[in-house]
């Protein structure tokens, strides 16, 4: 049966509305794998702040770095992993939804509504013939009247509100580092959240080629109460890297 499924798999992989003979939807699995093996992204939140952290490995000089963290509005942003073209397309869609809401109600769209729009977009692409699922997973964070929110939206449209999560290629091996500290992060300041995110990724960040070139192979997006969503510039990255190194020396 396994051999038979493998031999005729191509007959069932051309459309998301077609089930394989063993009950799988192959197009959806392909999209999930694209996110699973994408670049690593972390999201954390405390009572007043949230942090999005995106890591990208060092590439050759002629390969440009793709940003994985995007601003949606003054109070919200998102990070993506998987197919970067799909991630940018989803960002444009969510950004337009926020502009429509802002035009109608004169305020930015709540994070819960943006997450619902993103979830619906993903879900629609899983049952219409002729379409393919989005090969990207989204972490969306923001601050509104309900406080800080952090939502993970998967390729099949499933959305989960969380206090912290890691998605991408190294998510399983690094999840333990986050889960061990997740309870205490609720009382963390913004600086403490940023330093913790660097601590979780420090073995990947502190590589010899990165140190020699002086380039940073990560992005950090942050927001919170009375703090607009923003992406740290290189000088701020160096500042927080210095704080982390001093902390490690004391230990």
Secondary structure, DSSP 4 states (H G I P E B T S, - for coil): -HHHHHHTGGGGSS-TT---TTS--HHHHHHHHHHHTS--EEEEE-SSEEEEEEE-----TTSPPPP-EEEEETTEEEEEEE-HHHHHHHHHHHHHHHHHHHHHHSSPPPHHHHHHHHHHHHHHTTTSTT-----EEEEEEEEETTEEEEEEE-TTS-EEE-SEEEESTTHHHHHHHHHTTTTGGGG--HHHHHHHHHHHHHHHHS-HHHHHHT---EEEEEEETTEEEEE--HHHHHHHHHHHHHHHHH-
